[in-house]
Every structure is written in C-alpha cells, then in structure tokens.
Amino acid sequence: MGDISTLSLHFTDMNKYAGIVHRSPDHHLLYLPLQEVDVRVWMVDVSARVVLSQVFENVSDSPTSRAKYVFPLPESAAACAFELEHDDGRTIIGVAKEKSEAAQAFQSAVDAGRTAGLVEWVTDDIFTISIGSVPARKKVTARLMFVMDLLDNGRRDEVRLQLPMAIAERYGETPAAMLDASTPTDKTIVKITVDIQTSDKIQEIRSPTHPTITRKRYKSGTGRKSQRRMCVTWSSTTFLDKDFVLTVHALGLDKSRCFAEIDPRGRGTIAMQLSLVPSFKIPPLDSQEYIFVIDRSGSMSGAPMETAKRTLEMLLHLLPDSQTTFNIFSFGTNVDGLWENSMLFDQTGMHHAISNVRGMQANYGGTEIAKALQFAIASRNCNRPTAMFVLTDGGIHTSAILDPFTVVSKAVKGCKANAQLRVFTLGIGENVSSAMCERLAREGGGKCLFAVQAEDITGKCAMLLNAGRTREIESVTIDWHGAGSPPAVNFSPLNHHHPLPPSVVQLEPPPLMQQGPPTITSIFPGMRLNVFAITTFRSIPREVKLRAKLKDSEEVLDDLVLVTEVKPFKDEWSSIPLLHTLAARQLMKGLAEGRTPLPKPIAPASDEDIRKAAIVRLGLDYQLVSEHTSFFAEESGHETVRRLRRSTSWQRSRRQHGHTSGTGNPVDEGASGTDVSTVQTVLDSLSQAVSAVFNFFFPDPPPTTRRRQAPLPGRYYSAAQSRSGSPSIQSEYSSRHDNSSTDTFSTLSSLEGSCTSSRWSYSRPPSPVPPPEDPIQRAPSPVFEAAPLGAKPARIAPPVPKEAYTVISLQNFDGSFTPTPQLGAVVGIDTLAKAVELQVDGNIWATAVVVAYLRHHLGEQPDLLDALMNKALEYIDRRGASLLAGRDFWDLVNIAGQSVGS
C-alpha cells in the first residue's frame, strides 16, 4: 500500500471494509472483487470451529503488486490457521511469526517477486490479509480457521453464534491497516453452513437475523432421527451487510461441564476448560444506584436506536423499588444526563424517565464513549454500590486519547470497599463491535450480551438486571484437581517452546499452572463463566471444584464438576488442539489487558517488553495471530496442488512447524473415488481439509473392520467403551497418562458425512480415479432428512410472547399492576373485572392475574419467570399484605390461572 499520513476523526463507511485493494503499476488503487464467501462452522457444545473462505478475482490484465484484505472476526476468536490457494490449486501455508519479523519477511518476498501472504491483527475483532501477487485474470482463495467460545443469549440453556460479515462504521482514528480497503460487489455469493452437535436433545434452532435458514436433521444408520445433531444452511447471491446470528436451545446447556485435553504434540501439558453456569443463589443488594448510558450517535440510527429504547424502558420497569436511585446519560459527540445526579426511583421519576426514553433519537453525532463514561462515573454516589449499563453498538476505533477501557478500569479499581462499580454492556445492532462491548464489560467486572432488532430483549434485560443486583463476590477459586489431593505433575515438562526471536526479551519457562483469566472477580447466577488452564498434571483429574465467597458474609458457595476428556484423532496427521488453543488465546488476552501475571525474564526488562515477549511465545507455540504475532506464508516452489478431493496441505504444514502427534494406520474408505463437478470438488476438498486438521472435538477411533457397527455421531462414549472396540492408537505422550478415571466425550466422528458435503450432493457416482489416502478413520456418513417445504421446526420451548413485554411495560414502579384497559387487552377484560366479584383490591387482583399470566406463558423459562415476578412478589410481601385482608395471595393466583389458562 502507498504511504498514507493523514488520519482524522471521521465516520467510515461499513461497505468499504470487506475486500482486497492493491496498487497498480501506475499507483492507482485497484480492487479485487470478492466473488464468494463460504463459512463452515462446527458448533459442539459451547465452543465452535470456523473456516472462513473468501474467493477473490483479479479481473485486470496485469498481476497485482501487493493486495490487502480487511475482514472482521468475533472478539473471542482465536485465529489459528491460514492458507492461500491459487487458481491452479497451489496452496501456500501460513506460519505464525513475531509481527515485525513476519512483516519484514513478507516485504522481502514481495520485493523478490515471490507470492506471499501476511495475516495481521488490527484490533481484537478486525484482521488484515496482505497478498504479494495475484496473477492477471486469476482467482485466489484465502482461508482462515479460528476457534471460539459461544456467547450467552439471555437464558441459561441457550448459546449464540454471532459471525460478523462486514465492519460497520466506527468513530475515531481509523487504523492505518484499514485505509483504502475495497467494496464487495452485489454479485458476491455467500454460503453459510453450520453443523451443530449437542450433548443432549436440541430443542430449537433459530436465526433472528436470517429467519429463512434451512434446517436439516441427521438420521442415524438405523434410520432414527438424531436429537442431538442438526445442520443449518443459508445462502445468498448478494453480499451480507450485517452479522449472521444463530441461537441454539438444547437441554443440558445449563449444566456445568469441564473438558480436558492432552496435548497431542507431546509437550507434557493438559489443557482444561471449565464452563460453569452457576445455579446457586446469590442474594441481591439491599441498596444500589443504577446508571444507564445510551449511545445516541449517528451509527445507532434506525433499528439499533429502537432496540436500545425498548431495552432501556424494560430495564427501568425491572428496577427494584426500594432504596434505588437512578439516572440516564445520552451520548454522541457530547454527553448529557437526565439529571445532574441520580434521583430516587419512584412512580413520578419512572414515568418521567420513560417519557424521555420514548422521545430519544440517534442525533448526537459522533461516538465519544470515553467522555460519556467519565461524565457518568463522575456523577455517581461514591458511597454506595453502582451498576452501570451501557447500550451501544461499540462503533469506535480506540486510541490513546479515546480509550474507554482505561476510564472504566481506573474507576473500578478506585472504588471504596463497600461501594463497588460494575459495568454491564448490551451490544446492539447488526454490525456491533464485539471487541468494544465485551472488553468494556470485562474491565467493569460485569457481563456482556448482544441483541439485534428482530430479537426479543425481555430475557436479556432480566438477565442483565439480575446480574447487576447480585451481591459482590469477594473471591472465587478453582481447584483444578477437585476436592482430593492434586495429581502428580511433570516438574520438567517437555520443553518444545518455539525459540523467541532475538528482537524480544528472553523468558524463563512458563509456570506449571497457567489459568485464564488468572483471577475471577465476578460470577452471576445463570450466566456462563468460561475459565481455562494449561497444566502439567500427569493425569487428568476426576473433577474440578469451584468455591466462591460472598463479600461481608461467611457463606461460601461451591460447585463440583466432573471432568470429561477431549480425544483428538491419533494418526500420522497432527491436529490443532482445541482446548490448548482456546486457553492460549485467553492467556494472551489477559496479558494484553494487564490482568495476567508477567513471566520472569532471563535479564531485567520493562513490563511492556516482558508482556510482548509472553504474547509472542504463546503465539508461536500455539500458532495464533495476536497484537504481536502474524501469519506469514511464502511460496517455496514445493506447494501442494489440490487436484483431488482430499487435501493434506494444512496437516502437513502444521506437522512441519511443530504440531506433531502420534501415528496410526490410515484407512482408505473411498476406493471407488468420486466423479463430481468442479464446485463439488472444491467444497469437498475444503471439507476434507477441515475434517483432517480440525478433527472436531474428540471422535473415537472406529472399529477395526467395516462390518462392525461404527460409533454414530451424536453419541457419548465412555473411556472404557471407546477402548473396547477400537485399535489402540496413541502418541508417546498420551500413553504416559492415566486417563481411566475420566469419561471421554466423543462426537462428530464423521465430518465427511456432515452437512458440508451432503448439502451439495446426495448421490455420488463412482470414478476410476481413486482418492489419496485419508488420514481420518470415520464412522459411516449420516443420512439427512430435510424438513419438508413450509414445515415449521418443532419448538419445545416457545419464545417470550410479545404480550409479556407489554405486561411488564404496564408495571408500576413498586411492582404492582393497575387494572387498566391496556392490561385487560392482554390478560382479558372479564378476568380483571372479577376483582369486584371476589371482593379483592383492584391492584392486588391485577397483580395476581399478571403473575398467573406469566407463569402460564413462561413456565418453561424459570429464570426469566423469576426475574419478572420478583418485583411483583416483593410488592405483595412489603405493601400488599395490608390490602389482602387475610386472603392468601397464591390462592388468588390459582383462581386467576383458571381464566388465564383458558
């Protein structure tokens, strides 16, 4: 790219940031049209692997000099593999290097006229790919693999996949790496395929952003419908300008789980992931201040602003009526408050605030969120706890002079002992910046949720406000070895760390236990907590124990979670270790944000230099892109040419760069081969490459003969079961571990038969050309049963009815309800009129009717039901008792339930 020296505060058009741009020989900017986007996702339990493929074409008559491609990723993603494929099938593989070293190597390759690629970090949710040369009239395919944790979605048994497809307009100093990126054409084809595997029955799958998704349910070899495995596809002939969101509701997702993974590369480590959904009760605070900060900048105009207004109004209705003060701040270029300081929450104040909210517009200009947070924090009462809720699309580029994270971090650390500040965020919109919203919540010791216009926000509001009301946690500790004695450790684990380049500080070996995040400052009932560890245990523990102590209380909450082993393939082709990769990403994030303890340097050095070296070491060891590491790929003349369906280039490359595992006996399942179209060949080669590298989550080795029934996808196998009917294929390191104490989680044993290939062809004729040896031993491919056209998917748990939102919007500040025509339109005029017949106070009866209504419609969502009923029940306990005149409130609820239920 040419030198660009002028940077200014401005809005950036979201359509300008999804493509490749390069300089022509006469220094004019030329663009490579983005022809196709292919996204392949494997969701397993609470994690996902994603392969993002983008096909570009050089339509000019001359080769490109240096092309650049800017693209978004989810904030939680760990980018762990990269390749470029030319039109003729030659594939160039990326390898992680220290950032400046990678940039220098890339420039040297370009200067020498060699084809090269470079993947660089811009922010936690924006990356760039630079390509050294694309021949005239040729295509190039860029593929990036990443793994990620799935998001909470407003209820404890749901997870959320949110894939950004374009980078929305952001206010602030645009990073130089993003300048002059190109625009996708309206002919860009987008294909998204999501293969979903859960540990228990799938209740519902939906997309609030793309409701026309196609659902396909697997059938096992015996013809039974799989209840744990489904596939979703979506395609479009035009480019997406908004996020793709998919939510999965399944039984068991609200259960705590802990996975463990032995490093298949023989490094003497075990990575562990504790995914905890606390079920214990944490008492609410008796008194608190609530501050709402709402983004009214230009980027929030339209649907995001309307969603933010509905959310804010719902949050106001859910505020506790006793000892509560509140205030609302609106911001854009400037910031102003509803009042100078927070006011007592009462009926008058609530109505005034709601009236103000309903008149809000996105007319405040830019997005000076740091200034807004400073202003709001300065207004708080520093002698009492404060919960701050920030509603924004996160549309800014942070800089030294515009850093909201520092503002929040300093404020949280400077609080008095009994007057903590916690910050919660709701990311709103279809191009939300996940990096901004999630980090703001991390710095504030709160939680982050996301919402788009088409989603119901009732559950999210209830979950956020419940979290904001909970009492502060003094300490949270995790015993990774459980309640028993710690297992033996490898005091001298095999040191296979990549040597650090001379340009960075040299470090002593990492500690025997690395946890990310290193300290847990908050925990909220019903909201998922993911914690990772890289240990040097010699064996996998049976269980993990979590203990939490409430502040100003002797009560200790604890939870014991059994450990399940993650089993990768054991064959001659190495795999990317999922849990090690996710754990390393978490450790890198903690280092970058100053929360993870720094390792010891061999010689004295500054904290910043030590921090950089620690991030570089993790990036090199686990092949991850970060602020200080990049992927570099250079054409060597020995590239693999993809002419057959199955490719091994990624596996071969990762083996060459230290990602090795044990050997096994490959089985060739396709002696007859296939004869398919070019499109089929490309898609299948991608599917096979992914299945070979990303042996998704832990399949067992299959039986030794094909006549024996193979393990079916969507089923659990214990460690004993997986060993009984399978050949023993283990690496040298794994054989030294005693894993008999743990269960083994075994899923997705047949990725070739997954939706990624079956979507395009249901019958494949034989071909005289046999495919190459397949390193993956698989179970028979499942059979799809596509849902008939027009058929609606079965929904065990219905969504929150719109009427529930209407009902809550009619609630008085003290939790009671008044028998108004608006309420009667929802619950029934005749039902409300029974107060006279029963000789019951009108407000008491209306409150009983609403409780019955909510119980009837939200009985399958107990967390949301409790959150919405709590305020009404508190009213009955405190103020309604005198109006009951000896009547039992729950008797009234049961009477009302007969009318509401009918």
HELIX and SHEET records of a PDB file:
HELIX    1   1 MET A   14  LYS A   16  5                                   3    
HELIX    2   2 LYS A   99  ASP A  111  1                                  13    
HELIX    3   3 ALA A  176  MET A  178  5                                   3    
HELIX    4   4 GLY A  298  MET A  300  5                                   3    
HELIX    5   5 ALA A  303  LEU A  318  1                                  16    
HELIX    6   6 GLN A  347  ARG A  358  1                                  12    
HELIX    7   7 ILE A  369  SER A  379  1                                  11    
HELIX    8   8 PRO A  404  LYS A  413  1                                  10    
HELIX    9   9 SER A  434  GLU A  443  1                                  10    
HELIX   10  10 THR A  458  ARG A  469  1                                  12    
HELIX   11  11 LEU A  578  ALA A  592  1                                  15    
HELIX   12  12 ASP A  607  TYR A  622  1                                  16    
HELIX   13  13 SER A  649  GLN A  656  1                                   8    
HELIX   14  14 THR A  678  VAL A  693  1                                  16    
HELIX   15  15 ALA A  719  SER A  724  1                                   6    
HELIX   16  16 SER A  734  ARG A  736  5                                   3    
HELIX   17  17 CYS A  755  SER A  758  1                                   4    
HELIX   18  18 LYS A  802  SER A  809  1                                   8    
HELIX   19  19 PRO A  821  VAL A  827  1                                   7    
HELIX   20  20 ILE A  829  LEU A  838  1                                  10    
HELIX   21  21 GLY A  842  HIS A  857  1                                  16    
HELIX   22  22 PRO A  862  TYR A  875  1                                  14    
HELIX   23  23 ILE A  876  GLY A  880  3                                   5    
HELIX   24  24 ALA A  881  LEU A  884  1                                   4    
HELIX   25  25 PHE A  889  GLY A  901  1                                  13    
SHEET    1   A 3 LEU A   9  HIS A  10  0                                        
SHEET    2   A 3 TYR A 171  GLU A 173 -1                                        
SHEET    3   A 3 ILE A 396  HIS A 397  1                                        
SHEET    1   B 7 LEU A  29  LEU A  32  0                                        
SHEET    2   B 7 GLY A  19  ARG A  23 -1                                        
SHEET    3   B 7 ALA A  67  PRO A  72 -1                                        
SHEET    4   B 7 ILE A 126  ILE A 131 -1                                        
SHEET    5   B 7 ALA A 116  THR A 123 -1                                        
SHEET    6   B 7 THR A 629  GLU A 634 -1                                        
SHEET    7   B 7 VAL A  95  GLU A  98 -1                                        
SHEET    1   C10 THR A 640  VAL A 641  0                                        
SHEET    2   C10 ARG A  90  ILE A  93 -1                                        
SHEET    3   C10 ALA A  78  HIS A  86 -1                                        
SHEET    4   C10 LYS A 139  ASP A 149 -1                                        
SHEET    5   C10 SER A  47  GLU A  57 -1                                        
SHEET    6   C10 LEU A  34  VAL A  44 -1                                        
SHEET    7   C10 ILE A 189  GLN A 197  1                                        
SHEET    8   C10 LYS A 225  SER A 236 -1                                        
SHEET    9   C10 THR A 214  LYS A 219 -1                                        
SHEET   10   C10 VAL A 783  ALA A 786 -1                                        
SHEET    1   D 3 GLU A 158  LEU A 163  0                                        
SHEET    2   D 3 PHE A 244  ALA A 250 -1                                        
SHEET    3   D 3 ILE A 202  ARG A 206 -1                                        
SHEET    1   E 7 ILE A 473  ASP A 479  0                                        
SHEET    2   E 7 GLU A 543  LEU A 550 -1                                        
SHEET    3   E 7 VAL A 556  VAL A 566 -1                                        
SHEET    4   E 7 ARG A 257  ILE A 262  1                                        
SHEET    5   E 7 ILE A 270  LEU A 276 -1                                        
SHEET    6   E 7 LEU A 529  THR A 535 -1                                        
SHEET    7   E 7 MET A 513  GLY A 516 -1                                        
SHEET    1   F 6 VAL A 335  GLY A 337  0                                        
SHEET    2   F 6 THR A 324  PHE A 331 -1                                        
SHEET    3   F 6 GLN A 288  ASP A 295  1                                        
SHEET    4   F 6 THR A 386  THR A 392  1                                        
SHEET    5   F 6 LEU A 421  ILE A 428  1                                        
SHEET    6   F 6 GLY A 445  ALA A 451  1                                        
SHEET    1   G 3 VAL A 335  GLY A 337  0                                        
SHEET    2   G 3 THR A 324  PHE A 331 -1                                        
SHEET    3   G 3 MET A 343  LEU A 344 -1                                        
SHEET    1   H 4 ILE A 473  ASP A 479  0                                        
SHEET    2   H 4 GLU A 543  LEU A 550 -1                                        
SHEET    3   H 4 VAL A 556  VAL A 566 -1                                        
SHEET    4   H 4 ASP A 743  PHE A 745  1                                        
END                                                                             
